[in-house]
Amino acid sequence: MSRHGSVDKAKFRRNIRKGEYEFFFAANGLEALSTLVDHPDIDIILTDINMPEMDGLTLLTKVNELKNPVLKTVIISAYGDMENIRTAMNRGPSILPPNPSTLKIWKLHLQEP
C-alpha cells in the first residue's frame, strides 16, 4: 500500500473511533431488512449474496422497494458466479467488488455523492 493509502487508512480508522460512522450488523437478510426499516437514516449497506433466511439478491429487491434514494449498496461474494453477479447488478448495487472488499473501494464508495 502506498504512503498515501496508509494515511487514508489511519484517518478512516480514527473517524470510526470518533463515532463518525455508525455500524449495524445483521446475521441474515431478514435481520438486515428489519434494521433498514427501523433505521431509515442508514445510507450504505454491505451485504453478501449468500446468507441464511433471505439471500443478498432478495435483499436487494426489498431494498429497492424501500425507495430510499440515498441508500447505497455494496454486495460482495466469494464466488465468481456470473449469473448471480449479473442479477445483483440488475437489482441495483452501487458496487460489486471481489470478496474481500478493500479499504480503497470502501473509501471511494463512502465519498460518492
N, C-alpha and C positions, 0 to 999 in steps of 0.2 A: 504494500500500500504506500502511496506517496506521502510525503510530509504533509501536504495539504489535506489529504484524506484522513491522516491521523488526527490533525487538529479538528477537522469536522466531526470525527467520531467522538473525540473528547467533549466537544461542545454539545453534541447530541446527548451524550450521557449526562452532562451537567443539567441540561434542560429537563431531562427525565427526573433527575433527583430534585430539581426545583419544583416539580409538580406542574410543569408547563404542558405536559401530556398526561391524560388520564387513561388508564387501560382497564378494559373489562375482558373477562375470559369466560368462554363457554366450552363445555365438554362435547357439544354436538350442535347440529344446525338448528334444532328446535330451541335450545337454550339461547343460541345466538339471536334468533329471530325475536324471542321474548325480550332479550336485553335491548335490542334495537327499538322495540315498541315502547319499552319502559324508559328509554333514554333517547328521545328523538334528536338530541343535540350531538350524537355521535356522528363524526364526519368521515371516518375511514374504517374499513373492515379488512382484516387479513384472515383469509379462510383457506382451508384445504378443500380439494374436490371430494376426497374420501373421508366421510365422517359417519358415525352411527346415527340412527334415528331420522336424520334428514341430511342428505349429501349436499355438498357445496353447490352443485348445479341447481338443485331445487331451491336452495337458499337464495341464489342469485335471482331466480324468478320471483320469489317472495319479496326480496329487497326492492326489485323494480316496481312491485305493486305498492310499496310504501310511498312512491313518488316523491322522494326526498332529493331535490336537485343538487345539494351539496355533498351527498353521501358518495364516497369513492370506495371502490372495491379492489383489493389485491387478492387474487386467487393463486394458490400455489399447488403444485402436485409433484410428487416424486416420479411420476410416470410420464413417459413420452407418448401417451395415447393421443394421437392427432384428432380422433373423433371427439373426445372429451374437451380437448383444447379448443377446437372449433365451436363446440356447443357453448363452452364458457364465454368465448369472445362474442358470440352472437347474443348472449344474455347480458352482456354489458360490463365485465370487469374493466377497470381502467388499465390495469397492468396484469400480465400473466408471466411473472418471472420464473426461471427454473428454481426448483427447490434445492437447497435453502436459498431464500432471498438474501440479497446483500444489503449492507448498510447504504451503499451508494444508490441503489434502486429505491430504498425506503426514503432517503433524503430527497431525491428528485421528486418522488411521488407526494411527499408531505408538503413540498414547496409549490406544487401546481396550484394555480388559482382556482 
